[in-house]
Amino acid sequence: MTRLTRTDLTRLAAERILVLDGAMGTMIQAHGLGEDDFRGDVLRDHDRPLKGNNDLLCLTRPDVILDIHRAYFAAGADIVTTNTFNGTSVSQSDYGTAHLVRDINLAAARLARRAADEAMAAAPGRPRLVAGSLAPTNRTCSLSPDVDDPGLRNITFGELVSAYTEEAEALLDGGVDILLIETVFDPLNAKAAVFAVRDLLARRGVPETPVWISGTITDASGRTLTGQTPEAFWISLAHAEPAVFGLNCALGPRAMRPFVEEVAAAADTLVSAHPNAGLPNELGGYDLGPDEMAGIMAEFCRDGLLNIVGGCCGSTPDHIAAIARAVADAPPRRIPAPRAGTFLAGLEPLHITPDSLFVNIGERTNVAGSRRFARLIREGRLEDALDVARRQVRGGAQIIDVNMDDAMLDQAACMRDFLNVLAADPEISRVPVMVDSSSWEVLEAGLRCLQGKGVVRRLGVKGGEEELRGRARLTGR
């Protein structure tokens, strides 16, 4: 099989605006399926309810999923997304079906691939593509599940990397063209997905397979669920060198527009948007009709904001058909040159350019730089230790340096625990973090906690240049 490359996708998107499909869940819901449909013969005797686990339908009702893909291609979509929104072992474990993750993803990719191949056979010369969905899971690396314990996490970066690797392997084996890390509400979860995907593609010798990242701005405040602005979200994931970067879900198209504008102004890559068909009504339905939604999305495109357009919750083949017609003659967005400067992020972006003045780094959150901070860390009083960081930010620090180099401490654990608590304080976490240690293990522990783009102060090595290069590459990943 010849793999689609990032260059191929960029070329296609330069010729015209590409159209993504619409909602999968909305279409499944319209079929009125019952518990037996979700069980099929595969899970007839399963001990838990399964209705609502839409991914299982790739195994138990593949006819339904295949027909949905066909309907979107018939409506004019260039790209369909696999039915794998809950396709990780993390999400499937809630149903007791984690053992089926590979089977689900293989089947999902093959169904979408079959529909794409059929569509191309019917209209030769027009590529039809499959995006493998890697969604956020129902757990987050950046937020605590317990309001009384802000440092608690119910999943780790490493656990997410393992889960995403398993899913991505099956999607690639099933024939997807693109890996879509979508509906991102926590950039740290997305970093874990990127870490998994980039490693997998390198090992398979297909590093140019397109990676697409799409985040979710949860409300009109213009931030992700974990508090990042759209530009900070881009800066935090730019190291992935995605072929496409964009936004989806949560908002209707009008409410999403200013955030798409922010992404389009910052991202030196293809930009996408697939909003909901408005906001849910009191019955949980979506009221924005196909023509109205298409008209708004056409405005996005005429104003040069997008390269790929589609729909999320509430959208149907009728919406996609209307959008495809509306954007057919609109020019695709031109990819801008990369911006000059250094761009870092906590919850908010930090630009360092030749016109910048001094960048103030707060170094009191360093066990060697503040006796009070060192004492509070040794006593395990992490929330009190946050006051040291807070005072620095209020005093004008634009970056917070965190160092736990004390032989009396479990340095990696202290770094992890302090950064997890710090993430829960928006006043402090709005600025980037400088992870500072003479120990590689401590640096790595810190990097696995940062949803933003921080700084590594030093890469202390004793093994020579090759060890330094290896650690620098891993830091970049």
N, C-alpha and C positions, 0 to 999 in steps of 0.2 A: 504494500500500500504506500502510495506517495503521500507524504505528510504535507499539509498546509503549513506554510511558514509565516512568520511575522511580516516579511516583505510581501508575500502574496496577499495577505489580508489588507495591508496598507495600500497596495496597488488597487485592489478592488474598491476600497473605500474612497480612493481618490477619483474614481470614475463616476461614482454616484453615491448618494446616501443609501446605506444598507438598512434593510428592515428586519428587525427582530420579531419573534412571535409575541403572543400575549400570555395571559394567565393560564397556567395548567390547572391549579386548584379550582378556579371558577368553572372551567369546562368539566372537570371531574364531578363537581357538585351537581351540575346540571343533569348528569346521568342518573341521579338518585340511587346510587349503589348501596347495597346493604352489607351486613356483616359477612354473609356467605361469599360475596364478591371479593372481599379482602382476604378471606381465608383460602378459598379455592381448595384444590386437593393437597397443595403443599403444606398448608397449616390448618387442616381440618380439625385436628385435636389440640391445637395450641391452647395454653391455659390462661391467656389474657385476651381482652377485647382488642380487636385490630382495626375496626372501622375508623377511618381518618388517617391511617398510615398509608398515604397515597402512593408512596414509593413501591409498596408491595404489589400494587396493581400491575407493575411491569412483569411480575411472575404469574399473578393469578387472573388478571384480565388484560393481557397484552393487546387484545383487539381494541379496547377502549383507548389505550394510550396511543397506539398506532394511528387510529382514526383522528385523534386530536392533532397529532403532528401533521397528518395529511391535510387536515382542514386549514392549518396555518400556512402550509406551503401553497395550497390552492388560493388562499387569500392574498398571496403576494409576499410572504416572508422569504427572506434570503437565508435566515438563520433560525433554527429552532433549538430550544434548550431541553436537555434531558430531564426526565421526571425523577430527579434525585435530590430534591431540596432537603430531605432528611436522610440522605444516603450515607452518612458516616455511622460508625459503630457507636459513637457518643449518642446520637439521636435515636438510633434503632434500639439501643439498650433499654429505653423506656418501654418498649413493646416486647422485650425479650426476644428480639429478632436480629441481634448483632451478628449472629453466625451466618446470616444471609446477605451481608453487605456486598461481598464480591458478586454473588449471583444477581442481586438487584441492580447493581451498577452496570454489569455486563449486559444484562437484558435491556436496561434503559438505553444504553448507548446503541445497541444493535437495532432497537425499534426506531430510534430517531434516524440512525444511518440508513435503514431500509426506506423510510419515508423520503429522505433526502435523495437517495439514489433513484427512487421512482420519479420524483419531481424532475430530476436532471434528465432522465430518460425521456420524459414527456416534453421537455423544453431544452434540448441540447444547446450547449454554449452558455448557459446561465448557471454558474456555480450555486449549489445549495449546501449550506454548512450546518454542522452540529456543534453546539457548545455544551460541554459537560459541566453541569452545575455542581459547584462545591459551596454549600451554603453555611451560614454562621454557627450552626448547632444551637441548642438551648442553654448553653453554658458560656461564660465569659471569663477571659483571663484578667480583665481589668476591673471587675466589680465584685464585691463581696455578696454572697447570697444571704448574709446576716447583717442587718443594719447596726447591730450592737458589736460587730467584730469586723471593722473595715479592712483588716489585713487578710481575712479569710478568702480562700479561693476554692471553688469546687471542681476546678480542672487546671492542669498545668500546660505550659507551652509545649513541653515534650509529649504529653498525651495527645494534644491536638495534632502535632506533627505526625505522629503515628497513625492517627485516624484519617487524616487527609491523604497521607501516602497510600494507605490501603484503598481509599476511594478512587484517587486519581489513577492508580495502576489499572483498576478495572475499567474505568472510563476510557483510558487510552487503548486498552486491549479490545474494547468494544467498538473502537473506530471513531471517536470524537475528533473534531478538527481543532477545537479551542478548549482551553480550560478556563471556566468562568467562576471566579471567586466572587460570589454575589451577596447582595443584601447585607453588606457588612455594617454592623452596628458597633463593633469593637475592633479598631485597627490592629490590636495585638493578636486577636484571633486570625485576622487576615495575614499578619506577618507569619504566623505559624503555617498557614496554608501556603504562602509564598515559599517559605523555607522548604516545605515538603515538596512542592511542585518543582521548584528549580533544581533541587537535588535529584529528583526522579528523572526529569528531562535530561539532565547532564549524564546520569548513569545509563540512560537508554540511547544516548547519542543523538537526541533530537532537541537540542537546546533552543532552536528557533520556533518550536511550537508556540503559537500565540497564547499569551496569558492575558486575561481580561479581568479587571477588578472593578466592581460596582458597589458603591457604598449607599447607606441609607441615612438620610437626614430625618430625624424622627418627628420634628415639629417645626413650627414657624420660627422658633428661636434660631434655627440654622445650625444645629449641632447634631452629631451622632448621639446615640444613647449614652455613650461614655464621655461625651462632652466636647469632642473635637469639632472645630470648624471645617468647612469643606477644603480650604487651602491647606490647613494643617494635616488633614487626612491625606491629601495628595503628597505632601512632603514626606509623610511617614511611610508611604508605600512606593515612592518613586524609585527606590533602590531595586524594586522588582523588575524595572524596565518593562512595564506592561505594554502590550500592543494597543490596548484599549483601556480607558479609565472613565468612569462615569458614575451615575446615580440611578437608583431605582427604589420603588416601593414607598410606603408610608404616606406620601403626599400625592395630590393631583398635580396636573401639569402646570397650572398657573402658580401654585404655591412653590413648586419646585424650581421655577425659572431662575430666580436670583442666585440659587445655589449652583445651578448648572453654569450660569455665567461666571461664577467664581472659579469653578473647576476649569472651564474653557480658557480662562485668562491665564491660568497657572500651568496647565498640563501640556507638555511638549509631546503629545501622543494623540491617537484618535480619541474622541470623546463621545460617550453614549448617554442616552437617557431613556428609561422606560418607567414612567410614572404609573400610578394607579389611575383608574377611571374615576377620578374624583375621590371624595372621602366617603366612608361608609355611612349609610343612612341609619335610621333607628332600627331597621330590620336586618342590618348587616349587609345590605346590598349596595351597589354602586350605580349612581344615577347619571354619570356623564356619558352621553351618547356618542356613537362612533363619529358622526360628522363634527360635533363640537370638539371632541378630543383631537381629531385630525386637524382641525383648523388651528388649534393652539400649537400643536407640534409642528405644523408647517411654519408658524411664525418663528419658532426656535431655529428651524433650518434656514429660512430666508435671512435670518439675522446672523448666520454664520457660526452657530454654536455647536452644531452636531455633525458627526459622521455616521452614527448608527442610532436608530430610533425604533422604539417598540412600546409595549405596554406591560404593566404588571397587574396587580389584583383588580378584578372586575373587568378586565379587557377580554375581548373575544375575537374570533376570526373576523367578525364584522368591523370591529375597531381597527384591526390590522389592515384589512382591505381598504378602509377609508384613509388610514394613515399612508399606506403605500401609494394610493392615488394622489394624495395631497402633497407628498414630498418628491414625486417623480421627477420634477423639473428643477427642484431646488439644488443649488450648488453645495457640494460638501465643504465642511469647514477645512480651512487650510491649517496644517500643523505648524505652529510657530517654532522658531529657533529656541533652544534652551536658554533660560534666563541666566545672566551672569551673576555670580555671587554664591554665597553659602547660605543654604536654607535649612533651618532646624525647626523643630516643633515640639511643644508640649501639647496642651489642648489648643493652643494658638500658635501661629507661625512666628518665627524670628528670622528676619532678613539681615544678612551681613554682606554689605556691598562696599565698593570703594568709597562710597559717600557716607558710610556709617561712621559714627564717632566711636569712642571706646565701648567695648562690650564688657559689661560688669559681671563678673563671676563670683557668686557667693560661696565662700569657702569655709564657712563656720559649721556646715554639716559634714564635718571631717573630724574624726576622733582625735586627730593630732592638732586640729586647729581651734578647738573649743573644749575646755574642760567640762563645761556644763553639758554639752552634747555627748561627750564621751561617757560621762557619768550616767546620763539618762539611757543611753544605749546599753551600758553594762547592766543597768537595773531593769531592762526590758520595758521601759516606759516610753514606748514608741510615739504615742500620740502627744506626750509632753515634748518629746524631741522635735516634733513637727513645728513647735513654736519657734525654734531656732531658724528653721527654713522660712517660716512665715515672715519673721522679722526681716530676713534678708530680701525677700521679694518686695515687701512693703518699702524697704529702703532703696530699691532700685536695681536689685540683681536681675539680670536678664537670663542667666543660666545658674542652676544650682549644682555645685560640685558635692558629690556624696562619696565619702571614703570611710571604710571600716577596717583599715589596716592596724589591727591591735592583736598581738599574739594571745591575749586572754579571751578573745571573742571567736565564735564560730562565724568567720567573716562572711562567707557566702550566704549563710542563713540570715545574718543581720542585714546584709545588703538587700536580699530578697524581701524580707519582712518589712524593712523600712520603706522601700520603694512601693510595696503594695499598699501600705498605709498612706503614703504620700499621694498615691493615685486617687484616693478618695477625697482629697482636699482640692477643690477647683481653684482656690486662690493661689496655691503653690504649684499645682500640676499644670497650670497654664503655661509655665515656662519650661524650656528643655532641661534635661538632666545631663550632667557630666558624670559618667561612671568612672571612678578613680580608684585604682588599686595596683599594687605590684604583683598581684596574683591573677593569672589568667582565669582560674576557676571562679573567682569573685567577679571579674569583669563579665564573664559569660552569664553568671547568675543574674547580674544586674540588667544586661541587655534583654534577657528573656522576660523582663517585667515592664519594659518601656513600650507604651503604645505609640509614643511620638518618635521623632528622630532626634537622638541625643548625640553626645560626644563621648568617645573613649579617650581618656586623658593620656594614657600610655599603654604600650604593649610590651611590658617587661619580658624579655626573653634571655635565655642563657644558651639556647641551642643553635644560635647563629642565624644567618639570613633566611634560610629555608623555613625555619620555625616562625620567624617574624612574618614572612610572606603568607604562610598558612593561617596564622592567627588574624592577619589583616583581611584575608579573603573571607574567613569565617565571620569576622566582625561586619564586613560589608553585607553578607547574607543575612 
